[in-house]
Amino acid sequence: MLRDAGLRVTRPRVAVLVALDRNQHADAAAILEAVRQENPSVSHQAVYDCLHALTEAGLVRSLQPAGSSALYEIRRNDNHHHLVCRGCAQLVDVPCSTGQAPCLHLEENHGYLVDEAEIYYWGLCPDCRKQPDREAAASSSSPSKVT
């Protein structure tokens, strides 16, 4: 993957990809923790640099739902979107409802060449729905967000 993307194969990059394969939708701190389980001497900066390089190369996708720190996943080019729980912030992959990128067709594209649509569906996961105080908080919060 790394060579195909024009990147050198390094231990930190491989470790970050392995950590992401095991921990989809992880933030940088969780990725650092996972990488350090195998490579204790890896620095914060090395992990951040790897995440940046992997994202720039298109191997990793950075997600940032409203109110969340950046989360990362391996880009699988499977045209999926995300469901976010308003209660616990759990993030789940969901397939695109139309199947092909960019999923949405704009009436007016303002001259842009649109190649991707990033969609977040917001709601409550089954565990949070069992908590009466969460159900009330979600129904009074802002409407579903689409970015």
One Martini backbone bead per residue (centre of mass of N, CA, C, O) as a GRO file, in nm:
protein
  147
    1MET     BB    1   0.059   0.062  -0.023
    2LEU     BB    2   0.287   0.261   0.015
    3ARG     BB    3   0.427   0.232  -0.259
    4ASP     BB    4   0.172   0.289  -0.435
    5ALA     BB    5   0.167   0.594  -0.293
    6GLY     BB    6   0.485   0.691  -0.274
    7LEU     BB    7   0.593   0.557  -0.009
    8ARG     BB    8   0.777   0.486   0.240
    9VAL     BB    9   0.883   0.217   0.429
   10THR     BB   10   0.796   0.229   0.771
   11ARG     BB   11   0.745   0.150   1.087
   12PRO     BB   12   0.541   0.370   1.168
   13ARG     BB   13   0.348   0.336   0.925
   14VAL     BB   14   0.281   0.042   0.971
   15ALA     BB   15   0.179   0.076   1.263
   16VAL     BB   16  -0.054   0.266   1.194
   17LEU     BB   17  -0.205   0.076   1.001
   18VAL     BB   18  -0.246  -0.149   1.205
   19ALA     BB   19  -0.399   0.018   1.415
   20LEU     BB   20  -0.634   0.097   1.216
   21ASP     BB   21  -0.726  -0.191   1.148
   22ARG     BB   22  -0.804  -0.237   1.466
   23ASN     BB   23  -0.901   0.101   1.491
   24GLN     BB   24  -1.148   0.231   1.388
   25HIS     BB   25  -1.202   0.560   1.461
   26ALA     BB   26  -0.944   0.681   1.570
   27ASP     BB   27  -0.747   0.865   1.750
   28ALA     BB   28  -0.432   0.971   1.801
   29ALA     BB   29  -0.405   0.858   2.090
   30ALA     BB   30  -0.494   0.565   2.024
   31ILE     BB   31  -0.278   0.514   1.813
   32LEU     BB   32  -0.035   0.560   1.991
   33GLU     BB   33  -0.099   0.338   2.195
   34ALA     BB   34  -0.096   0.103   1.988
   35VAL     BB   35   0.193   0.148   1.883
   36ARG     BB   36   0.337   0.130   2.172
   37GLN     BB   37   0.289  -0.175   2.220
   38GLU     BB   38   0.518  -0.240   1.992
   39ASN     BB   39   0.655   0.077   2.000
   40PRO     BB   40   0.762   0.259   2.266
   41SER     BB   41   0.955   0.487   2.104
   42VAL     BB   42   0.731   0.629   1.976
   43SER     BB   43   0.632   0.932   1.883
   44HIS     BB   44   0.403   1.164   1.851
   45GLN     BB   45   0.517   1.296   1.593
   46ALA     BB   46   0.533   1.038   1.421
   47VAL     BB   47   0.229   0.984   1.417
   48TYR     BB   48   0.137   1.254   1.298
   49ASP     BB   49   0.309   1.232   1.041
   50CYS     BB   50   0.179   0.974   0.939
   51LEU     BB   51  -0.113   1.070   0.922
   52HIS     BB   52  -0.055   1.291   0.722
   53ALA     BB   53   0.075   1.123   0.493
   54LEU     BB   54  -0.160   0.916   0.462
   55THR     BB   55  -0.374   1.126   0.394
   56GLU     BB   56  -0.235   1.265   0.152
   57ALA     BB   57  -0.214   0.974  -0.005
   58GLY     BB   58  -0.511   0.824   0.053
   59LEU     BB   59  -0.508   0.590   0.290
   60VAL     BB   60  -0.638   0.803   0.481
   61ARG     BB   61  -0.914   0.911   0.682
   62SER     BB   62  -1.050   1.213   0.794
   63LEU     BB   63  -1.259   1.271   1.077
   64GLN     BB   64  -1.509   1.545   1.189
   65PRO     BB   65  -1.733   1.556   1.386
   66ALA     BB   66  -1.916   1.738   1.561
   67GLY     BB   67  -1.734   1.768   1.864
   68SER     BB   68  -1.472   1.631   1.745
   69SER     BB   69  -1.206   1.477   1.700
   70ALA     BB   70  -0.997   1.340   1.506
   71LEU     BB   71  -1.057   1.071   1.287
   72TYR     BB   72  -0.955   0.739   1.176
   73GLU     BB   73  -0.928   0.570   0.851
   74ILE     BB   74  -0.918   0.342   0.622
   75ARG     BB   75  -0.912   0.366   0.288
   76ARG     BB   76  -1.152   0.167   0.080
   77ASN     BB   77  -1.337   0.269  -0.153
   78ASP     BB   78  -1.671   0.214  -0.052
   79ASN     BB   79  -1.874   0.442  -0.012
   80HIS     BB   80  -1.910   0.560   0.289
   81HIS     BB   81  -2.061   0.638   0.594
   82HIS     BB   82  -2.195   0.797   0.904
   83LEU     BB   83  -2.281   0.705   1.238
   84VAL     BB   84  -2.386   0.912   1.517
   85CYS     BB   85  -2.379   0.937   1.858
   86ARG     BB   86  -2.504   1.170   2.085
   87GLY     BB   87  -2.422   1.026   2.353
   88CYS     BB   88  -2.122   0.849   2.290
   89ALA     BB   89  -1.988   0.890   1.986
   90GLN     BB   90  -2.036   0.669   1.814
   91LEU     BB   91  -1.894   0.514   1.515
   92VAL     BB   92  -2.053   0.413   1.204
   93ASP     BB   93  -2.073   0.231   0.932
   94VAL     BB   94  -2.238   0.321   0.618
   95PRO     BB   95  -2.388   0.282   0.342
   96CYS     BB   96  -2.459   0.400   0.055
   97SER     BB   97  -2.774   0.470  -0.088
   98THR     BB   98  -2.661   0.498  -0.407
   99GLY     BB   99  -2.339   0.372  -0.445
  100GLN     BB  100  -2.218   0.641  -0.582
  101ALA     BB  101  -2.000   0.860  -0.650
  102PRO     BB  102  -2.111   1.135  -0.457
  103CYS     BB  103  -2.439   1.062  -0.392
  104LEU     BB  104  -2.473   1.362  -0.474
  105HIS     BB  105  -2.675   1.602  -0.654
  106LEU     BB  106  -2.628   1.909  -0.775
  107GLU     BB  107  -2.782   2.177  -0.902
  108GLU     BB  108  -2.534   2.361  -0.793
  109ASN     BB  109  -2.166   2.370  -0.837
  110HIS     BB  110  -2.002   2.638  -0.894
  111GLY     BB  111  -1.769   2.480  -1.080
  112TYR     BB  112  -1.737   2.221  -0.947
  113LEU     BB  113  -1.567   1.909  -0.900
  114VAL     BB  114  -1.741   1.649  -0.781
  115ASP     BB  115  -1.614   1.346  -0.576
  116GLU     BB  116  -1.751   1.401  -0.283
  117ALA     BB  117  -1.945   1.281   0.004
  118GLU     BB  118  -2.005   1.385   0.343
  119ILE     BB  119  -2.182   1.181   0.582
  120TYR     BB  120  -2.388   1.244   0.875
  121TYR     BB  121  -2.553   1.052   1.101
  122TRP     BB  122  -2.787   1.125   1.363
  123GLY     BB  123  -2.813   0.974   1.700
  124LEU     BB  124  -2.906   0.677   1.879
  125CYS     BB  125  -2.801   0.422   2.030
  126PRO     BB  126  -2.918   0.151   2.187
  127ASP     BB  127  -2.789   0.213   2.466
  128CYS     BB  128  -2.883   0.517   2.487
  129ARG     BB  129  -3.195   0.457   2.454
  130LYS     BB  130  -3.216   0.324   2.749
  131GLN     BB  131  -3.170   0.624   2.838
  132PRO     BB  132  -3.390   0.865   2.918
  133ASP     BB  133  -3.203   1.122   2.922
  134ARG     BB  134  -3.098   1.089   2.626
  135GLU     BB  135  -3.360   1.105   2.465
  136ALA     BB  136  -3.433   1.397   2.549
  137ALA     BB  137  -3.170   1.536   2.455
  138ALA     BB  138  -3.192   1.458   2.153
  139SER     BB  139  -3.478   1.588   2.091
  140SER     BB  140  -3.359   1.892   2.179
  141SER     BB  141  -3.163   1.902   1.972
  142SER     BB  142  -3.031   1.945   1.700
  143PRO     BB  143  -3.042   1.875   1.399
  144SER     BB  144  -2.935   1.702   1.166
  145LYS     BB  145  -2.619   1.655   1.028
  146VAL     BB  146  -2.466   1.785   0.724
  147THR     BB  147  -2.134   1.769   0.544
   0.00000   0.00000   0.00000
